[in-house]
Amino acid sequence: METRCPIVAIVGRPNVGKSSLFNRIAGNSRQQNSRQRSAVSRQSREPRGSEKQTQPPHTESRQPITDSQYADSRSSLKYAVVHDTPGVTRDRNYADVVWADRAFTIVDTGGLDVDPDDRLIDNVQSQVDAALAEASLVLFVVDARTGIMPHDRVVADKLRAADKPIVLVVNKVDSDRFHNEAAEFYALGLAEPMWISCVQNDGIRELLDRVVESLPETDETRHNAPATMKIAIVGRPNVGKSSLINSLLGEERMIVDDRPGTTRDAVNMRIVHDNIPFEVLDTAGMRRKSAINDELESVTVQRAIHSIRQSDIAVLVLDVTQDIAQQDKTIANFIERQGKASVLVMNKWDLIDKDHTTHPTFMDAIAAQLPQLGYVPRVFASALTGQRVTQILTTALEVYRAYCTHIPTPALNDLLLELRNAHPPPRVKGARPALKYITQVETKPPTFLIFGRNVHRVQQPYEAYLVNNIRKEFGFHGTPIRIFYRRS
């Protein structure tokens, strides 16, 4: 009996719809779980009659007032990039699935190719082999429109040699004609095929039922893993993002190549560090918009942007052997605007000749060129040697705790009184803002609401004074701080 969550690997030759199937399985699981939660919520609500609930003071001000509307947009997003170009999926992409009270992890893999003539394609094959090695069940995807291709027979032989349970999935059965022609796949000598259409979402639920029936027994029937902290690894192409993740994992999970654009999708991995679970998202390199000429690259950059939005912590990787570029500043601006806690990683530190002035010089340069992230901790690391790589996770955890911190209202108002008495807000057009009361209304990022008179006249320098002193008093290391105002 297995004790870990079973892994289901999706394999097949390029462009048969593996990533589309991955998206459908993840999406159908999410929809089912959402319906179950809604049903439980409806059952748990009891009529209150004429009873009225009392609310604490200023409750009306505690409505979401930041950019958090994007936080649950996953339902409309594809989990893996889908494109007609063969070989889009290069790394292993994971998603947790719960279906019929059984939990498993689905893995999207690159297309199995025969006799690859490119070292990058060869790396893709090693990623597929690694996924097969850890899989409890294999979904072998073929294309009903093309019929059995020579590559399909080679892949089938490879899978039989792996000695894993196999479900043959015939995709693109979009009409009765294709359904009749798909009968030829019995010739592969595998189990009863499953006929599906990812485009029409046909057969996916039946396939999931088949997967659950075929999974090995485990000692747990429901996915109850603790919530993980999500860290997006972002930066320009070729700064060493995937190499850093490989160093963290201690294995060649991510494909590393010296050509920019190796990572095309936002790929998530699980890491446990000091008994704390992390979910690390490796993203495509984000080039400036004018340099993107390819539709596929545009899609992957959008995925990287979405990964930042969905993450708890954004780790911006910089290459210390290069000057800070305008694109680094653009990414930093985006992270700050999204209200994300962050860590700056100065990669390739092993390549720098150092003396007693090197570190302070770099710190000053970063502060001068990335002032929008002046509150963000910096880790000088080397993916190649492993120097301070685990410190990235330790620092991210510290930042995340600050990101989630809620300060009691009395402590905030004591500080506001002290700051106001030391330096009252300056007059603007003859009227001085009167700041009476402050309360924290949100975390992630820490967001504060100040009540008073003429609050619309508070100028940016004075707000910076408030933010800096809130940070100095209560920490908030690595996280942005938001302040809003309301007239009272």
C-alpha positions in Angstrom: 0.0 0.0 0.0 1.4 3.4 -1.0 1.7 6.1 1.6 2.4 9.0 -0.8 -0.1 10.7 -3.1 -0.1 8.7 -6.3 1.3 10.4 -9.4 -0.4 10.1 -12.8 1.9 10.9 -15.8 0.5 12.1 -19.1 2.8 10.9 -22.0 2.7 10.6 -25.7 4.4 11.9 -28.8 4.4 15.7 -29.5 1.1 17.6 -30.2 -1.4 14.9 -29.4 -3.1 17.1 -26.7 -1.3 16.2 -23.5 -1.3 19.7 -22.1 -5.0 20.1 -23.1 -5.8 17.0 -21.2 -3.8 18.2 -18.2 -5.8 21.4 -18.2 -9.1 19.5 -18.5 -8.3 17.1 -15.7 -7.2 20.0 -13.4 -10.2 22.1 -14.4 -12.8 19.3 -13.9 -11.4 18.5 -10.5 -11.6 22.1 -9.5 -15.2 22.5 -10.7 -16.3 19.4 -8.8 -14.6 20.5 -5.6 -16.1 23.9 -6.0 -19.6 22.5 -6.3 -19.1 20.3 -3.3 -18.0 23.3 -1.2 -21.0 25.3 -2.4 -23.3 22.5 -1.4 -21.8 22.2 2.1 -22.0 26.0 2.4 -25.7 26.0 1.5 -26.4 23.2 4.0 -24.6 24.9 6.8 -26.5 28.2 6.5 -29.4 28.5 9.0 -32.2 31.0 8.8 -31.7 33.9 11.2 -35.3 35.1 11.4 -35.4 38.7 12.4 -32.1 38.5 14.3 -29.6 41.1 13.3 -25.9 40.6 13.5 -24.0 43.4 15.2 -20.8 44.6 13.6 -17.7 46.2 15.1 -17.0 49.9 14.5 -15.8 50.8 11.1 -16.9 47.5 9.6 -18.0 49.3 6.5 -14.4 50.3 5.9 -13.2 46.7 6.0 -14.3 45.8 2.5 -11.5 44.7 0.2 -9.9 47.9 -1.1 -6.8 46.6 -2.8 -6.1 44.7 -6.1 -7.2 41.4 -4.6 -9.9 40.9 -7.2 -7.4 38.9 -9.2 -6.7 36.5 -6.5 -9.1 33.7 -7.5 -8.9 34.0 -11.3 -7.6 30.5 -11.7 -11.0 29.1 -12.9 -10.6 31.0 -16.2 -6.9 30.2 -16.7 -5.3 27.2 -18.4 -2.9 25.3 -16.1 -0.5 24.5 -18.9 0.3 26.4 -22.1 -1.4 24.9 -25.1 -0.1 25.8 -28.5 0.1 24.1 -32.0 3.8 24.3 -31.9 5.2 20.8 -31.1 7.3 20.7 -27.9 5.8 23.5 -26.0 5.9 21.5 -22.8 9.5 21.0 -21.9 9.5 20.6 -18.1 7.3 18.5 -15.8 4.2 20.4 -14.8 2.3 19.2 -11.7 -1.2 19.8 -10.4 -3.0 18.2 -7.4 -6.3 16.6 -8.2 -9.1 15.2 -6.0 -11.8 13.1 -7.8 -14.4 10.9 -6.1 -12.6 11.4 -2.7 -9.3 10.1 -4.2 -6.3 12.4 -4.3 -3.5 12.2 -6.9 -1.0 14.4 -8.7 -1.2 14.8 -12.4 2.0 15.4 -14.3 2.2 17.0 -17.8 5.4 16.0 -19.7 7.1 16.9 -23.0 6.4 14.9 -26.1 8.3 11.6 -26.3 10.4 11.9 -29.5 12.5 9.2 -31.2 16.2 9.7 -31.9 16.3 13.4 -30.9 18.9 15.4 -32.8 18.9 18.4 -30.4 20.4 18.4 -26.9 17.4 20.3 -25.6 15.0 17.7 -26.9 17.3 15.1 -25.4 16.8 16.9 -22.0 13.0 16.7 -22.5 13.2 13.0 -22.9 15.1 12.7 -19.6 12.3 14.7 -17.9 9.8 12.3 -19.3 11.8 9.3 -18.1 11.9 10.9 -14.6 8.2 11.4 -14.6 7.6 7.7 -15.6 9.9 6.6 -12.9 7.9 8.3 -10.2 4.4 7.6 -11.7 1.9 5.1 -10.3 -0.2 5.3 -13.5 0.4 6.4 -17.0 -2.0 8.1 -19.4 -0.8 7.3 -22.9 -2.4 10.0 -25.2 -2.8 9.4 -29.0 -4.4 11.4 -31.7 -7.6 10.0 -33.3 -7.2 12.3 -36.4 -3.8 11.0 -37.4 -4.3 7.4 -36.4 -1.5 5.2 -35.3 1.9 6.7 -36.1 5.3 5.0 -36.0 6.2 7.1 -32.9 3.0 5.8 -31.2 4.2 2.2 -31.5 7.7 3.1 -30.2 6.1 5.0 -27.2 3.9 2.0 -26.5 6.9 -0.3 -26.4 8.7 2.1 -24.1 5.7 2.2 -21.7 5.3 -1.5 -21.7 9.0 -1.8 -20.7 8.4 0.6 -17.8 6.0 -2.0 -16.3 3.4 0.6 -15.2 -0.4 0.5 -15.3 -1.4 2.2 -18.6 -4.6 3.8 -19.7 -4.7 4.4 -23.5 -6.4 7.8 -24.1 -7.6 8.5 -27.7 -7.9 12.3 -28.0 -9.6 14.5 -30.6 -12.6 12.2 -31.0 -14.7 15.2 -32.0 -17.2 13.4 -34.2 -18.7 9.9 -34.9 -16.3 9.6 -37.9 -13.2 9.9 -35.7 -14.8 7.6 -33.2 -15.2 4.9 -35.8 -11.7 5.4 -37.2 -10.2 5.3 -33.7 -10.9 1.7 -33.3 -7.6 1.0 -35.0 -5.8 1.9 -31.7 -6.8 -1.6 -30.3 -3.8 -2.7 -32.5 -1.4 -1.2 -29.9 -2.2 -4.1 -27.7 -3.0 -2.1 -24.6 -6.1 -2.0 -22.4 -9.5 -0.8 -23.5 -9.0 2.7 -25.0 -10.8 5.7 -23.5 -12.3 8.0 -26.2 -12.1 11.7 -25.3 -12.3 15.2 -26.8 -10.4 17.8 -24.9 -11.8 20.5 -27.1 -15.4 19.5 -26.4 -14.7 18.3 -22.8 -16.2 14.9 -23.7 -15.2 11.8 -21.8 -13.0 13.6 -19.3 -15.2 12.7 -16.3 -15.3 9.0 -17.4 -11.5 9.1 -17.8 -11.1 10.4 -14.3 -13.4 7.6 -13.0 -11.1 5.1 -14.8 -8.0 6.8 -13.3 -9.4 6.5 -9.8 -10.3 2.9 -10.3 -6.8 2.1 -11.6 -4.8 3.9 -8.9 -3.0 1.8 -6.2 -4.5 1.8 -2.8 -3.1 4.4 -0.4 -3.4 5.0 3.3 -5.3 8.2 2.8 -8.4 8.8 0.7 -8.6 12.6 0.7 -6.1 15.2 -0.1 -5.3 16.8 3.2 -1.8 18.3 2.7 -1.1 21.5 4.5 -1.4 24.7 2.6 1.9 25.6 0.9 3.6 29.0 0.4 3.7 29.8 -3.3 6.9 31.3 -4.5 7.3 32.6 -8.1 10.8 32.6 -9.4 10.9 35.5 -12.0 13.4 37.5 -14.0 14.8 38.2 -17.4 15.8 35.2 -19.6 19.0 33.3 -18.8 19.6 34.8 -15.3 19.6 31.3 -13.8 16.1 30.8 -12.5 15.8 27.1 -13.4 19.4 26.4 -12.2 18.4 27.9 -8.8 15.4 25.6 -8.6 17.5 22.5 -9.5 20.0 23.5 -6.8 17.1 23.8 -4.3 15.7 20.4 -5.3 19.0 18.7 -5.5 18.1 17.1 -8.9 17.8 18.1 -12.5 14.0 18.7 -12.3 14.2 21.8 -14.6 15.8 21.8 -18.0 18.8 24.1 -18.1 20.2 25.4 -21.3 22.3 28.4 -22.3 19.7 29.5 -24.9 17.2 32.1 -23.7 13.6 30.9 -23.5 14.2 27.3 -22.4 11.4 27.5 -19.8 8.2 28.2 -21.7 5.6 27.4 -19.1 5.1 28.3 -15.5 6.1 25.0 -13.8 5.3 24.3 -10.2 7.3 22.0 -7.9 6.9 21.0 -4.2 9.8 21.6 -1.8 9.9 20.9 1.9 12.5 22.9 3.8 12.8 22.8 7.6 9.5 20.9 7.6 7.8 23.8 5.8 6.1 23.0 2.5 6.8 25.4 -0.4 5.4 25.4 -3.9 7.9 26.9 -6.3 6.9 28.3 -9.7 9.6 28.4 -12.3 8.5 30.9 -15.0 9.5 31.9 -18.5 12.0 34.7 -18.8 10.2 38.0 -19.1 11.6 40.1 -22.0 10.5 43.6 -22.8 7.3 43.7 -24.9 9.1 45.1 -28.0 11.4 42.1 -28.1 8.6 39.6 -28.2 7.9 38.6 -31.8 6.5 35.1 -31.2 2.9 34.4 -30.2 3.9 31.5 -28.1 6.5 33.5 -26.1 3.8 36.2 -25.5 1.6 33.5 -24.0 4.3 32.2 -21.7 5.2 35.7 -20.5 1.5 36.3 -19.7 1.7 33.0 -17.7 4.7 34.4 -15.8 2.8 37.5 -15.0 -0.1 35.5 -13.8 2.3 33.4 -11.6 3.4 36.6 -9.9 -0.2 37.5 -9.2 -1.1 34.1 -7.8 2.1 33.8 -5.7 2.6 34.7 -2.1 6.2 35.6 -2.6 7.9 36.8 -5.8 11.6 36.0 -6.0 13.3 38.4 -8.5 16.5 36.8 -9.8 19.2 39.2 -11.0 22.5 38.3 -12.7 25.3 40.0 -10.8 27.7 39.6 -13.8 25.4 42.0 -15.8 24.2 45.5 -15.1 20.7 45.9 -13.8 18.6 46.4 -17.0 15.5 48.3 -17.7 13.5 45.1 -17.8 14.7 44.2 -14.3 13.2 47.6 -13.2 10.0 46.9 -15.1 9.5 43.5 -13.4 10.3 45.1 -10.0 7.7 47.8 -10.7 5.1 45.1 -11.5 5.8 43.1 -8.3 5.4 46.3 -6.2 2.2 47.3 -8.0 0.7 43.9 -7.4 1.4 44.3 -3.7 3.5 41.2 -3.6 6.1 40.4 -0.9 9.4 39.7 -2.5 13.0 38.6 -2.2 15.9 39.8 -4.4 18.3 37.0 -5.4 21.7 38.1 -6.7 22.7 35.0 -8.7 26.1 34.0 -10.0 27.8 35.6 -7.0 30.6 33.0 -7.3 31.8 34.6 -10.5 32.5 38.0 -8.9 36.0 38.9 -7.7 35.5 40.2 -4.2 37.2 42.4 -1.6 35.9 44.2 1.5 34.1 46.8 -0.7 32.3 44.4 -3.1 29.2 43.6 -1.1 28.5 47.3 0.0 29.1 48.5 -3.5 26.5 46.0 -4.8 24.0 46.9 -2.1 24.3 50.6 -2.9 23.9 49.9 -6.6 20.7 47.9 -6.0 19.2 50.5 -3.7 19.9 53.2 -6.3 18.6 51.4 -9.3 15.7 49.5 -7.7 14.4 52.0 -5.1 10.8 50.6 -5.4 12.1 47.4 -3.7 14.2 49.2 -1.1 12.5 47.3 1.7 13.2 43.9 0.1 15.9 41.6 1.5 18.7 40.5 -0.8 20.3 37.1 -1.0 23.7 36.8 -2.8 23.7 33.2 -4.1 25.1 30.8 -6.6 23.0 28.2 -8.3 26.2 26.6 -9.6 27.9 26.1 -6.2 24.8 26.0 -4.1 26.0 29.0 -2.0 23.2 30.4 0.1 20.6 28.8 -2.1 18.6 27.4 0.8 18.7 30.9 2.4 16.3 31.9 -0.3 13.6 29.7 1.2 14.5 30.8 4.8 14.3 34.5 3.8 11.0 33.9 1.9 9.5 32.3 5.0 10.5 35.4 7.1 9.0 37.7 4.5 5.8 35.6 4.3 5.3 35.9 8.0 5.6 39.7 7.8 3.2 39.6 4.7 0.6 37.9 6.9 1.1 40.0 10.0 -1.9 41.8 11.6 -1.2 44.7 14.0 -3.6 45.4 16.9 -5.5 48.7 16.4 -4.4 50.2 19.8 -0.7 49.7 18.9 -1.3 51.4 15.5 -3.0 54.4 17.1 -0.3 54.8 19.7 2.2 55.0 16.8 0.0 57.4 14.8 -0.3 59.8 17.7 3.5 59.7 18.2 4.1 60.4 14.5 1.5 63.1 14.3 2.9 64.9 17.3 6.4 64.7 16.1 5.7 65.8 12.5 2.1 67.0 11.8 0.9 66.7 8.2 1.9 69.9 6.3 -0.9 72.3 5.2 -2.1 72.1 1.7 -4.0 75.1 0.3 -4.4 76.5 3.8 -5.9 73.3 5.3 -4.0 70.7 7.4 -5.1 67.1 7.3 -6.2 65.8 10.7 -5.4 62.1 11.1 -7.6 60.7 13.9 -7.7 56.9 13.7 -5.9 54.1 12.0 -6.7 50.4 11.7 -5.4 47.5 9.6 -8.0 46.2 7.2 -6.1 43.5 5.3 -3.0 41.4 5.2 -1.1 40.2 2.1 -0.2 43.0 1.7 -0.6 44.8 5.0 -3.2 47.4 4.3 -4.2 50.3 6.6 -7.1 52.7 6.7 -6.8 56.1 8.2 -9.8 58.2 9.2 -9.8 62.0 9.6 -10.5 65.4 8.1 -9.0 66.7 4.9 -7.4 63.3 4.4 -7.5 63.9 0.6 -4.8 66.5 1.2 -2.2 64.0 2.5 0.8 64.3 0.2 3.1 61.5 -0.9 6.1 62.5 1.2 4.1 62.4 4.3 2.6 59.0 3.4 6.1 57.8 2.9 6.9 59.1 6.4 4.0 57.0 7.8 4.9 53.9 5.8 8.6 54.0 6.8 7.8 54.4 10.5 5.2 51.6 10.4 7.8 49.4 8.8 10.4 50.5 11.4 8.1 49.9 14.3 6.4 46.6 13.3 8.9 45.0 10.8 7.1 44.2 7.5 10.4 43.1 6.1 10.1 42.5 2.4 6.4 43.3 2.0 4.8 46.5 0.6 2.5 48.5 2.7 -0.7 50.1 1.5 -2.5 53.1 3.1 -5.9 54.3 2.2 -7.9 57.2 3.7 -11.5 57.8 4.6 -13.2 61.1 5.7 -14.8 61.0 9.2 
